[in-house]
Amino acid sequence: MQHFTTIVTSNDLVCENFYEMVFSWKTDEKPPLPGQFFTILASKNTVPLLRRPFAFSGFNVKTGNASMIYKKCGTATEILSKKNSKDHIDIIGPLGNSFVDYDHGINNILIAGGAGFGPMLFFKNHLLDIGRKVLMITGARTNAQIPQNARLDPEKAITICTEDGSEGFCGTVIDCLKSQPEKLFDGATFFCCGPVVMLKACHDFASSLNRECFVSMEQVMACGVGACMGCAVNITGAKQFARVCTEGPIFNSKTIAWT
């Protein structure tokens, strides 16, 4: 974890209300891994006061650039959406654990919804780079909410779902999973990032097949470094709570006390 100021390379709209920001990553800093996150100080003014957490959507070793895909949905992200090339941003990261910390076998099923698309894209590219089999399913209510990155995937490893049927499979990501041949899930490990309702549904689906499932939990964070306990989630066992920022954000879905 390091605290530094860096430069925005690009900040482009990739679909309705979603932007992809690319920024330089200092070569002497520890490179980010899929599933990790960082925090940004959106403004030096008192509003918004707290830093905001964002997951990495990629890291290019050759250029030294990192990226995130984020949704414009409040004051902080409104400010970030107006950042231009060569503007400066204040970063702390990389933070949290990573998808690569967990056993991923030959066959990997990645499920993304909403803002969960970015970290899953990062992990998909990592798995393909090391020669693993990957199917990534990403979903949204309508095709206007599907990032263009999904359509430009050179490996064609991404399946698009829309609930209104405007593009790709008609239905939710779980509907799409249930439509797949059972053979697809032989020896599969599931990795998921998106709304909590989707994460629980993925957990239930993987459990029905007796397969491992790892989820990236999204919580509101105040400090991002484990001091405030503001991002705690309920877990099974005697401990009862875990901090998403330090003990996560990636958890085995069996350890989450789903409600």
ZATI-187874 format. One record per residue (C-alpha): y, z, x; residue number from 1. Coordinates in steps of 0.25 Angstrom, whole numbers. Each point is the difference from the previous one (the first is absolute). Example, Ala and Ser with C-alpha at 12.3 -4.5 7.8 and 13.67 -1.06 7.14 Angstrom:
residues 2
((-18; 31; 49); 1)
((14; -2; 6); 2)
end
This chain:
residues 259
((0; 0; 0); 1)
((14; -4; 5); 2)
((14; 0; -5); 3)
((8; -13; 4); 4)
((10; -10; -5); 5)
((-5; -14; -1); 6)
((5; -14; -5); 7)
((-3; -8; -12); 8)
((-6; -13; 3); 9)
((-1; -5; -15); 10)
((1; 5; -14); 11)
((-5; -10; -10); 12)
((-3; 1; -15); 13)
((-15; -3; -2); 14)
((-2; 1; -15); 15)
((7; 7; -11); 16)
((7; 13; 5); 17)
((-9; 0; 13); 18)
((6; -2; 14); 19)
((-7; -2; 13); 20)
((8; 6; 12); 21)
((-4; -4; 14); 22)
((6; 9; 11); 23)
((-2; 1; 15); 24)
((-9; 11; 5); 25)
((3; 6; 14); 26)
((-11; -5; 10); 27)
((-1; 14; 6); 28)
((-3; 6; -14); 29)
((-14; 2; -5); 30)
((-3; -12; -9); 31)
((-3; 3; -15); 32)
((-13; -2; -6); 33)
((-4; -4; -14); 34)
((2; 11; -10); 35)
((10; 7; 8); 36)
((15; 2; -5); 37)
((14; 3; 6); 38)
((12; 6; -6); 39)
((14; -7; -1); 40)
((14; 6; -1); 41)
((6; -9; -10); 42)
((14; 4; 2); 43)
((8; 10; 8); 44)
((7; 4; -13); 45)
((-5; 12; -7); 46)
((-6; -9; -11); 47)
((-11; -2; 1); 48)
((-2; 13; 8); 49)
((-15; -1; 4); 50)
((-7; -10; 8); 51)
((-9; -10; -7); 52)
((-15; -2; 4); 53)
((-5; -15; 0); 54)
((-14; -5; 4); 55)
((-1; -10; 11); 56)
((-4; -14; -5); 57)
((-2; -6; 14); 58)
((2; 1; 15); 59)
((0; -13; 9); 60)
((-4; 4; 14); 61)
((6; -13; 6); 62)
((14; 1; -6); 63)
((0; 16; 0); 64)
((5; -1; -15); 65)
((-5; 9; -11); 66)
((2; -2; -15); 67)
((0; 7; -13); 68)
((-1; -6; -15); 69)
((8; 9; -9); 70)
((5; 0; -14); 71)
((15; 2; -4); 72)
((-1; 11; -10); 73)
((11; 10; 3); 74)
((13; 3; 9); 75)
((-7; 0; 13); 76)
((-8; -13; -2); 77)
((12; -6; -6); 78)
((8; 3; 14); 79)
((-12; -5; 8); 80)
((-1; -13; -8); 81)
((14; -4; 5); 82)
((-3; 2; 14); 83)
((2; -13; 8); 84)
((-6; -5; 13); 85)
((5; 8; 12); 86)
((4; 12; -8); 87)
((-5; 13; 5); 88)
((-10; 10; -7); 89)
((-4; 14; 4); 90)
((-15; 2; 0); 91)
((-10; 11; 3); 92)
((-14; -4; 2); 93)
((-11; -4; 0); 94)
((-5; 12; -9); 95)
((-13; 4; -7); 96)
((-14; -5; 2); 97)
((-5; -14; -1); 98)
((-11; -8; -7); 99)
((-6; -3; 14); 100)
((-3; 15; 1); 101)
((-11; -2; -10); 102)
((-13; -7; 1); 103)
((1; -15; -4); 104)
((-13; -7; 0); 105)
((-2; -15; -1); 106)
((4; -2; -14); 107)
((13; 6; -5); 108)
((6; -1; -13); 109)
((16; 2; 0); 110)
((7; 3; -14); 111)
((15; 0; -1); 112)
((10; 2; -11); 113)
((15; 0; 0); 114)
((6; 5; 13); 115)
((-14; 2; 5); 116)
((-1; -15; 4); 117)
((7; 2; 13); 118)
((-9; 10; 7); 119)
((-12; -7; -6); 120)
((5; -13; 6); 121)
((1; 6; 14); 122)
((-14; 6; -1); 123)
((-6; -13; -5); 124)
((6; -8; 12); 125)
((-5; 11; 10); 126)
((-14; -1; -6); 127)
((0; -15; 1); 128)
((5; 1; 15); 129)
((-12; 9; 3); 130)
((-10; -9; -7); 131)
((-3; 8; -12); 132)
((-3; -6; -14); 133)
((12; 3; -10); 134)
((3; -3; -14); 135)
((14; 5; -5); 136)
((3; 1; -14); 137)
((15; 1; -4); 138)
((5; 2; -14); 139)
((13; 0; -8); 140)
((5; -1; -14); 141)
((4; -14; 1); 142)
((1; -11; 11); 143)
((15; 3; 3); 144)
((-4; 13; 6); 145)
((-10; -6; 10); 146)
((5; 0; 14); 147)
((1; -14; 6); 148)
((-8; 5; 12); 149)
((-13; 0; -10); 150)
((2; -15; -2); 151)
((2; -3; 14); 152)
((-12; 7; 6); 153)
((-6; -10; 10); 154)
((-14; 7; -1); 155)
((-1; -1; -15); 156)
((-5; 14; -1); 157)
((9; 5; -11); 158)
((-3; -1; -15); 159)
((12; 1; -9); 160)
((-1; 7; -14); 161)
((10; 0; -10); 162)
((-1; 8; -13); 163)
((7; -11; -8); 164)
((-9; -11; 6); 165)
((12; -7; 6); 166)
((-7; -2; 13); 167)
((-14; 2; 5); 168)
((-9; 9; -7); 169)
((4; 5; -13); 170)
((-1; 15; -1); 171)
((1; 12; 9); 172)
((-5; 2; 14); 173)
((-12; 8; -6); 174)
((-3; -11; -10); 175)
((0; -9; 12); 176)
((-10; 9; 7); 177)
((-9; 1; -12); 178)
((-1; -15; -1); 179)
((-5; -2; 14); 180)
((-15; -1; 3); 181)
((-7; 13; 4); 182)
((-4; -7; 13); 183)
((14; 0; 5); 184)
((0; 15; 1); 185)
((-12; 2; 8); 186)
((3; 9; 12); 187)
((15; -1; -5); 188)
((11; 11; 3); 189)
((12; 0; -9); 190)
((14; 2; 5); 191)
((12; 2; -10); 192)
((15; 1; -1); 193)
((8; 0; -13); 194)
((3; 8; -12); 195)
((-8; 13; -2); 196)
((-7; -5; -13); 197)
((-5; -12; 8); 198)
((-5; 9; 11); 199)
((-8; 8; -9); 200)
((-6; -12; -7); 201)
((-4; -5; 14); 202)
((-6; 13; 4); 203)
((-8; 0; -13); 204)
((-5; -14; 2); 205)
((-4; 2; 15); 206)
((-7; 13; -5); 207)
((-8; -7; -10); 208)
((-5; -9; 11); 209)
((-2; 12; 9); 210)
((10; -6; 10); 211)
((10; 6; 9); 212)
((15; -1; -5); 213)
((12; 3; 8); 214)
((14; 1; -7); 215)
((14; 0; 5); 216)
((8; 11; -8); 217)
((14; -2; -3); 218)
((9; 12; -2); 219)
((15; 4; 0); 220)
((3; 5; 14); 221)
((11; 9; 4); 222)
((-3; 2; 15); 223)
((-11; -10; 3); 224)
((-5; 9; 12); 225)
((-8; 11; -8); 226)
((10; 11; 0); 227)
((4; 1; -15); 228)
((-13; -2; -7); 229)
((8; -9; -10); 230)
((-11; -11; 0); 231)
((-12; 8; -2); 232)
((-11; -5; -8); 233)
((-12; 8; -7); 234)
((-13; -2; 7); 235)
((-14; 6; -2); 236)
((-5; 12; 8); 237)
((5; 13; 4); 238)
((13; -6; 6); 239)
((5; -5; -13); 240)
((12; -8; 5); 241)
((2; -10; 11); 242)
((14; -6; 6); 243)
((0; -15; -2); 244)
((10; -1; 11); 245)
((-9; 6; 11); 246)
((-14; 1; -5); 247)
((1; -13; -7); 248)
((5; -9; -5); 249)
((-15; -5; 0); 250)
((-10; 8; -6); 251)
((-15; -2; -4); 252)
((1; -1; -15); 253)
((-11; 11; -2); 254)
((10; 10; 6); 255)
((11; -2; -10); 256)
((0; 9; -13); 257)
((2; -12; -10); 258)
((6; 4; -13); 259)
end
